[in-house]
């Protein structure tokens, strides 16, 4: 059984999606996205600099549009056992699996990016990658900081992203190094995503989610907040609301899909970030392009 995964922020690159421009359906989607957003998103994707693409209000819709187009171009060959997306990628997965329509999905992605940007400006904060420590050790270290820093992304065995205030993240990195981490790497991000610092964004974004209709998807979606498969629209909605302040259980999600019968994964979106993580989670599972 093949399952499809959709990347999140950080997978973007200059020139992304340009190879799809000759396809009539892809061209139509790019035009629709430009109209909805109100600026030339596709121009930035095709010819913008890496710096241009790092802006949250550009990055998130760009990755979403690229990912959804790739899924749609598979047409009748898109027969997933499961879908899952990493953070932002969950919205691409929901559109690809027909739980959301393209327009509503893009509107939610835009609203999410704006809400996150506001939260970042309200509470300056950051993230860091911890490499070479087990989950429990990182969790225990974070607990000492009483919510000022938390595990945010469980990406693969030995790779956890922590999220919080600048001071707490810096101090937690030092403690992780003392505990035996191979490396601690501050990330160039706008704020402490998937942490309590995103509570203002969650509260604002929740109102947008409540306006949108979710349908039963064509296959289960394994969601970030609990690493479990869901098909009930209201469960999907509830989990999406929690996603901004909850950790991304990516490693656990991949393991769950394999336990439930997935023998191959295909990543749909710019780059191969998730393929690299899946290879670290399970060396035996097939990765298709």
CORCORGI-V174533 format. One record per residue. N is the residue number from 1. RES is the residue in one letter. SS is DSSP state (alpha for helix, beta for strand, coil for the rest). PHI is phi in radians with two decimals (999 if undefined). D_LAST is the distance of its C-alpha to the last C-alpha in Angstrom with 1 decimal. Layout:
n:N res:RES ss:SS phi:PHI d_last:D_LAST
n:N res:RES ss:SS phi:PHI d_last:D_LAST
This chain:
n:1 res:X ss:coil phi:999 d_last:14.9
n:2 res:X ss:beta phi:-1.78 d_last:11.6
n:3 res:X ss:beta phi:-2.09 d_last:12.1
n:4 res:X ss:beta phi:-2.00 d_last:10.6
n:5 res:X ss:beta phi:-2.17 d_last:11.5
n:6 res:X ss:beta phi:-2.22 d_last:12.7
n:7 res:X ss:coil phi:-1.33 d_last:14.0
n:8 res:X ss:coil phi:-1.99 d_last:17.6
n:9 res:X ss:coil phi:-1.05 d_last:20.0
n:10 res:X ss:coil phi:1.94 d_last:19.3
n:11 res:X ss:coil phi:-1.62 d_last:15.7
n:12 res:X ss:coil phi:-1.20 d_last:17.4
n:13 res:X ss:coil phi:-2.69 d_last:17.9
n:14 res:X ss:coil phi:-1.13 d_last:20.2
n:15 res:X ss:coil phi:1.68 d_last:18.8
n:16 res:X ss:coil phi:-1.07 d_last:16.1
n:17 res:X ss:coil phi:1.47 d_last:15.5
n:18 res:X ss:alpha phi:-1.08 d_last:17.8
n:19 res:X ss:alpha phi:-1.21 d_last:15.4
n:20 res:X ss:alpha phi:-1.65 d_last:15.6
n:21 res:X ss:coil phi:-1.10 d_last:19.4
n:22 res:X ss:coil phi:-1.31 d_last:20.1
n:23 res:X ss:coil phi:-1.41 d_last:18.8
n:24 res:X ss:alpha phi:-1.01 d_last:21.9
n:25 res:X ss:alpha phi:-1.16 d_last:20.5
n:26 res:X ss:alpha phi:-1.10 d_last:18.7
n:27 res:X ss:alpha phi:-1.03 d_last:21.9
n:28 res:X ss:alpha phi:-1.09 d_last:23.9
n:29 res:X ss:alpha phi:-1.11 d_last:22.0
n:30 res:X ss:alpha phi:-1.04 d_last:22.5
n:31 res:X ss:alpha phi:-1.13 d_last:26.2
n:32 res:X ss:alpha phi:-1.07 d_last:26.6
n:33 res:X ss:alpha phi:-1.13 d_last:25.3
n:34 res:X ss:alpha phi:-1.02 d_last:27.7
n:35 res:X ss:alpha phi:-1.16 d_last:30.5
n:36 res:X ss:alpha phi:-1.18 d_last:30.0
n:37 res:X ss:alpha phi:-1.40 d_last:29.7
n:38 res:X ss:coil phi:1.60 d_last:32.5
n:39 res:X ss:coil phi:-2.62 d_last:31.1
n:40 res:X ss:coil phi:-1.37 d_last:28.6
n:41 res:X ss:alpha phi:-0.99 d_last:25.5
n:42 res:X ss:alpha phi:-1.11 d_last:23.3
n:43 res:X ss:alpha phi:-1.10 d_last:25.6
n:44 res:X ss:alpha phi:-1.16 d_last:25.1
n:45 res:X ss:alpha phi:-1.06 d_last:21.3
n:46 res:X ss:alpha phi:-1.38 d_last:21.5
n:47 res:X ss:alpha phi:-2.25 d_last:24.5
n:48 res:X ss:coil phi:-1.23 d_last:25.6
n:49 res:X ss:coil phi:-1.39 d_last:26.0
n:50 res:X ss:alpha phi:-1.03 d_last:24.3
n:51 res:X ss:alpha phi:-1.15 d_last:27.6
n:52 res:X ss:alpha phi:-1.01 d_last:27.4
n:53 res:X ss:alpha phi:-1.32 d_last:24.0
n:54 res:X ss:alpha phi:-1.36 d_last:25.4
n:55 res:X ss:coil phi:-1.16 d_last:27.8
n:56 res:X ss:alpha phi:-0.94 d_last:27.1
n:57 res:X ss:alpha phi:-1.22 d_last:28.1
n:58 res:X ss:alpha phi:-1.75 d_last:25.5
n:59 res:X ss:alpha phi:-0.97 d_last:22.6
n:60 res:X ss:alpha phi:-1.15 d_last:22.3
n:61 res:X ss:alpha phi:-1.14 d_last:22.5
n:62 res:X ss:alpha phi:-1.10 d_last:20.2
n:63 res:X ss:alpha phi:-1.16 d_last:17.3
n:64 res:X ss:alpha phi:-1.03 d_last:18.2
n:65 res:X ss:alpha phi:-1.07 d_last:18.4
n:66 res:X ss:alpha phi:-1.03 d_last:15.2
n:67 res:X ss:alpha phi:-1.14 d_last:13.3
n:68 res:X ss:alpha phi:-1.12 d_last:15.5
n:69 res:X ss:alpha phi:-1.03 d_last:15.1
n:70 res:X ss:alpha phi:-1.06 d_last:11.3
n:71 res:X ss:alpha phi:-1.16 d_last:12.1
n:72 res:X ss:alpha phi:-1.17 d_last:15.1
n:73 res:X ss:alpha phi:-1.25 d_last:13.6
n:74 res:X ss:coil phi:-1.27 d_last:11.8
n:75 res:X ss:alpha phi:0.86 d_last:15.5
n:76 res:X ss:alpha phi:-1.20 d_last:16.6
n:77 res:X ss:alpha phi:-1.43 d_last:13.2
n:78 res:X ss:coil phi:-1.48 d_last:13.0
n:79 res:X ss:coil phi:-2.27 d_last:14.8
n:80 res:X ss:coil phi:-1.37 d_last:14.3
n:81 res:X ss:coil phi:-1.29 d_last:16.4
n:82 res:X ss:beta phi:-2.48 d_last:16.5
n:83 res:X ss:beta phi:-2.20 d_last:15.4
n:84 res:X ss:beta phi:-2.74 d_last:16.3
n:85 res:X ss:beta phi:-2.33 d_last:16.5
n:86 res:X ss:coil phi:-1.54 d_last:17.8
n:87 res:X ss:coil phi:1.02 d_last:21.2
n:88 res:X ss:coil phi:-0.87 d_last:20.8
n:89 res:X ss:alpha phi:-1.05 d_last:17.3
n:90 res:X ss:alpha phi:-1.11 d_last:19.5
n:91 res:X ss:alpha phi:-1.24 d_last:20.8
n:92 res:X ss:alpha phi:-1.06 d_last:17.4
n:93 res:X ss:alpha phi:-1.10 d_last:16.8
n:94 res:X ss:alpha phi:-1.20 d_last:20.4
n:95 res:X ss:alpha phi:-1.25 d_last:20.1
n:96 res:X ss:alpha phi:-1.06 d_last:16.8
n:97 res:X ss:coil phi:-1.61 d_last:18.7
n:98 res:X ss:coil phi:1.23 d_last:21.9
n:99 res:X ss:coil phi:-1.41 d_last:24.0
n:100 res:X ss:coil phi:-2.16 d_last:24.6
n:101 res:X ss:coil phi:-1.48 d_last:24.9
n:102 res:X ss:alpha phi:-1.03 d_last:23.3
n:103 res:X ss:alpha phi:-1.11 d_last:26.7
n:104 res:X ss:alpha phi:-1.13 d_last:27.7
n:105 res:X ss:alpha phi:-1.05 d_last:24.5
n:106 res:X ss:alpha phi:-1.18 d_last:24.8
n:107 res:X ss:alpha phi:-1.07 d_last:28.5
n:108 res:X ss:alpha phi:-1.16 d_last:27.9
n:109 res:X ss:alpha phi:-1.10 d_last:25.5
n:110 res:X ss:alpha phi:-1.12 d_last:28.1
n:111 res:X ss:alpha phi:-1.09 d_last:30.9
n:112 res:X ss:alpha phi:-1.10 d_last:29.1
n:113 res:X ss:alpha phi:-1.06 d_last:28.5
n:114 res:X ss:alpha phi:-1.17 d_last:32.2
n:115 res:X ss:alpha phi:-1.13 d_last:33.5
n:116 res:X ss:alpha phi:-1.15 d_last:31.6
n:117 res:X ss:alpha phi:-1.09 d_last:33.0
n:118 res:X ss:alpha phi:-1.09 d_last:36.5
n:119 res:X ss:alpha phi:-1.12 d_last:36.2
n:120 res:X ss:alpha phi:-1.12 d_last:35.2
n:121 res:X ss:alpha phi:-1.25 d_last:38.2
n:122 res:X ss:alpha phi:-1.26 d_last:40.5
n:123 res:X ss:coil phi:-2.29 d_last:39.6
n:124 res:X ss:coil phi:-0.93 d_last:38.3
n:125 res:X ss:coil phi:-2.83 d_last:36.0
n:126 res:X ss:beta phi:-2.72 d_last:33.0
n:127 res:X ss:beta phi:-2.46 d_last:30.3
n:128 res:X ss:beta phi:-2.62 d_last:29.6
n:129 res:X ss:beta phi:-1.63 d_last:27.1
n:130 res:X ss:beta phi:-1.95 d_last:28.7
n:131 res:X ss:beta phi:-1.96 d_last:27.1
n:132 res:X ss:coil phi:1.60 d_last:28.4
n:133 res:X ss:coil phi:-2.10 d_last:30.5
n:134 res:X ss:coil phi:-1.35 d_last:30.3
n:135 res:X ss:alpha phi:-0.98 d_last:30.1
n:136 res:X ss:alpha phi:-1.08 d_last:33.8
n:137 res:X ss:alpha phi:-1.11 d_last:35.1
n:138 res:X ss:alpha phi:-1.14 d_last:33.4
n:139 res:X ss:alpha phi:-1.07 d_last:34.5
n:140 res:X ss:alpha phi:-1.12 d_last:38.0
n:141 res:X ss:alpha phi:-1.10 d_last:38.3
n:142 res:X ss:alpha phi:-1.12 d_last:37.2
n:143 res:X ss:alpha phi:-1.06 d_last:39.8
n:144 res:X ss:coil phi:-1.15 d_last:42.5
n:145 res:X ss:coil phi:-1.75 d_last:41.8
n:146 res:X ss:coil phi:0.88 d_last:42.6
n:147 res:X ss:coil phi:1.54 d_last:39.7
n:148 res:X ss:coil phi:-1.36 d_last:39.7
n:149 res:X ss:beta phi:-2.61 d_last:36.4
n:150 res:X ss:beta phi:-2.44 d_last:33.9
n:151 res:X ss:beta phi:-1.15 d_last:30.6
n:152 res:X ss:beta phi:-1.96 d_last:28.1
n:153 res:X ss:beta phi:-2.34 d_last:24.5
n:154 res:X ss:beta phi:-1.66 d_last:23.9
n:155 res:X ss:beta phi:-1.37 d_last:20.5
n:156 res:X ss:beta phi:-2.91 d_last:20.4
n:157 res:X ss:coil phi:-0.98 d_last:23.3
n:158 res:X ss:coil phi:1.46 d_last:25.4
n:159 res:X ss:beta phi:-2.38 d_last:24.0
n:160 res:X ss:beta phi:-2.15 d_last:25.9
n:161 res:X ss:beta phi:-1.75 d_last:26.6
n:162 res:X ss:beta phi:-1.84 d_last:30.3
n:163 res:X ss:beta phi:-2.55 d_last:31.7
n:164 res:X ss:beta phi:2.99 d_last:35.3
n:165 res:X ss:coil phi:-1.19 d_last:38.2
n:166 res:X ss:alpha phi:-1.00 d_last:38.2
n:167 res:X ss:alpha phi:-1.15 d_last:41.0
n:168 res:X ss:alpha phi:-1.18 d_last:39.7
n:169 res:X ss:alpha phi:-1.10 d_last:36.2
n:170 res:X ss:alpha phi:-1.09 d_last:37.9
n:171 res:X ss:alpha phi:-1.18 d_last:40.2
n:172 res:X ss:alpha phi:-1.14 d_last:37.6
n:173 res:X ss:alpha phi:-1.06 d_last:35.6
n:174 res:X ss:alpha phi:-1.10 d_last:38.8
n:175 res:X ss:alpha phi:-1.15 d_last:39.3
n:176 res:X ss:alpha phi:-1.16 d_last:35.8
n:177 res:X ss:alpha phi:-1.09 d_last:36.4
n:178 res:X ss:alpha phi:-1.13 d_last:39.7
n:179 res:X ss:coil phi:-1.47 d_last:38.1
n:180 res:X ss:coil phi:1.96 d_last:35.9
n:181 res:X ss:coil phi:-1.04 d_last:32.7
n:182 res:X ss:coil phi:-1.19 d_last:31.0
n:183 res:X ss:beta phi:-2.83 d_last:30.4
n:184 res:X ss:beta phi:-2.15 d_last:31.0
n:185 res:X ss:beta phi:-2.27 d_last:29.3
n:186 res:X ss:beta phi:-1.06 d_last:30.7
n:187 res:X ss:coil phi:-1.81 d_last:28.0
n:188 res:X ss:coil phi:-1.50 d_last:28.6
n:189 res:X ss:coil phi:-2.20 d_last:28.5
n:190 res:X ss:coil phi:-1.38 d_last:31.0
n:191 res:X ss:coil phi:-3.11 d_last:32.2
n:192 res:X ss:coil phi:-1.54 d_last:32.0
n:193 res:X ss:coil phi:-1.18 d_last:29.2
n:194 res:X ss:coil phi:0.95 d_last:29.1
n:195 res:X ss:coil phi:-2.58 d_last:32.7
n:196 res:X ss:alpha phi:-1.03 d_last:36.2
n:197 res:X ss:alpha phi:-1.14 d_last:36.3
n:198 res:X ss:alpha phi:-1.65 d_last:34.1
n:199 res:X ss:alpha phi:-1.02 d_last:36.8
n:200 res:X ss:alpha phi:-1.04 d_last:38.1
n:201 res:X ss:alpha phi:-1.18 d_last:34.7
n:202 res:X ss:alpha phi:-1.08 d_last:34.2
n:203 res:X ss:alpha phi:-1.12 d_last:37.6
n:204 res:X ss:alpha phi:-1.21 d_last:37.0
n:205 res:X ss:alpha phi:-1.19 d_last:33.5
n:206 res:X ss:alpha phi:-0.97 d_last:34.8
n:207 res:X ss:alpha phi:-1.16 d_last:37.0
n:208 res:X ss:alpha phi:-1.25 d_last:34.1
n:209 res:X ss:alpha phi:-1.07 d_last:32.2
n:210 res:X ss:coil phi:-1.20 d_last:35.3
n:211 res:X ss:coil phi:-1.53 d_last:35.5
n:212 res:X ss:coil phi:-1.82 d_last:32.2
n:213 res:X ss:coil phi:-1.56 d_last:31.6
n:214 res:X ss:coil phi:-1.83 d_last:29.0
n:215 res:X ss:coil phi:-1.86 d_last:28.2
n:216 res:X ss:coil phi:-1.22 d_last:27.1
n:217 res:X ss:coil phi:-1.24 d_last:23.2
n:218 res:X ss:coil phi:-1.27 d_last:21.6
n:219 res:X ss:coil phi:-2.67 d_last:20.4
n:220 res:X ss:beta phi:-1.14 d_last:21.5
n:221 res:X ss:beta phi:-1.88 d_last:20.3
n:222 res:X ss:beta phi:-1.55 d_last:20.7
n:223 res:X ss:coil phi:-1.64 d_last:22.6
n:224 res:X ss:coil phi:-1.03 d_last:23.1
n:225 res:X ss:coil phi:-1.31 d_last:26.8
n:226 res:X ss:coil phi:-2.34 d_last:27.1
n:227 res:X ss:coil phi:0.99 d_last:23.8
n:228 res:X ss:coil phi:-2.18 d_last:24.8
n:229 res:X ss:beta phi:-1.36 d_last:23.5
n:230 res:X ss:beta phi:-2.35 d_last:25.4
n:231 res:X ss:coil phi:-2.29 d_last:26.1
n:232 res:X ss:coil phi:-1.35 d_last:29.6
n:233 res:X ss:alpha phi:-0.92 d_last:29.7
n:234 res:X ss:alpha phi:-1.29 d_last:32.4
n:235 res:X ss:alpha phi:-1.17 d_last:30.8
n:236 res:X ss:alpha phi:-1.05 d_last:27.6
n:237 res:X ss:alpha phi:-1.05 d_last:30.0
n:238 res:X ss:alpha phi:-1.05 d_last:32.0
n:239 res:X ss:alpha phi:-1.18 d_last:29.0
n:240 res:X ss:alpha phi:-1.18 d_last:27.7
n:241 res:X ss:alpha phi:-1.11 d_last:31.2
n:242 res:X ss:alpha phi:-1.38 d_last:31.2
n:243 res:X ss:coil phi:-1.08 d_last:27.9
n:244 res:X ss:coil phi:-1.14 d_last:29.3
n:245 res:X ss:coil phi:-1.87 d_last:31.8
n:246 res:X ss:coil phi:-1.75 d_last:30.1
n:247 res:X ss:coil phi:-1.21 d_last:27.8
n:248 res:X ss:beta phi:-1.50 d_last:24.0
n:249 res:X ss:coil phi:-1.56 d_last:23.6
n:250 res:X ss:alpha phi:-1.28 d_last:19.9
n:251 res:X ss:alpha phi:-1.00 d_last:20.2
n:252 res:X ss:alpha phi:-1.13 d_last:22.4
n:253 res:X ss:alpha phi:-1.16 d_last:20.1
n:254 res:X ss:alpha phi:-1.12 d_last:17.2
n:255 res:X ss:alpha phi:-1.05 d_last:20.0
n:256 res:X ss:alpha phi:-1.10 d_last:21.4
n:257 res:X ss:alpha phi:-1.12 d_last:18.2
n:258 res:X ss:alpha phi:-1.19 d_last:18.0
n:259 res:X ss:alpha phi:-1.03 d_last:21.8
n:260 res:X ss:coil phi:-1.59 d_last:21.5
n:261 res:X ss:coil phi:2.01 d_last:19.3
n:262 res:X ss:coil phi:-1.20 d_last:15.6
n:263 res:X ss:coil phi:-1.95 d_last:14.1
n:264 res:X ss:beta phi:-2.60 d_last:10.3
n:265 res:X ss:beta phi:-2.08 d_last:8.7
n:266 res:X ss:beta phi:-2.23 d_last:5.9
n:267 res:X ss:beta phi:-1.59 d_last:7.0
n:268 res:X ss:coil phi:-2.06 d_last:8.5
n:269 res:X ss:coil phi:2.70 d_last:10.7
n:270 res:X ss:coil phi:-1.22 d_last:11.8
n:271 res:X ss:coil phi:1.34 d_last:10.8
n:272 res:X ss:coil phi:-2.36 d_last:9.4
n:273 res:X ss:alpha phi:-1.05 d_last:12.7
n:274 res:X ss:alpha phi:-1.22 d_last:12.0
n:275 res:X ss:alpha phi:-1.04 d_last:9.5
n:276 res:X ss:alpha phi:-1.13 d_last:12.5
n:277 res:X ss:alpha phi:-1.18 d_last:14.9
n:278 res:X ss:alpha phi:-1.10 d_last:13.5
n:279 res:X ss:alpha phi:-1.08 d_last:13.6
n:280 res:X ss:alpha phi:-1.31 d_last:17.3
n:281 res:X ss:alpha phi:-1.34 d_last:18.0
n:282 res:X ss:coil phi:-2.60 d_last:17.0
n:283 res:X ss:coil phi:-1.26 d_last:16.3
n:284 res:X ss:coil phi:-1.59 d_last:16.0
n:285 res:X ss:coil phi:-1.19 d_last:13.4
n:286 res:X ss:beta phi:-1.38 d_last:10.1
n:287 res:X ss:beta phi:-2.06 d_last:6.9
n:288 res:X ss:beta phi:-1.91 d_last:3.8
n:289 res:X ss:coil phi:-2.02 d_last:0.0
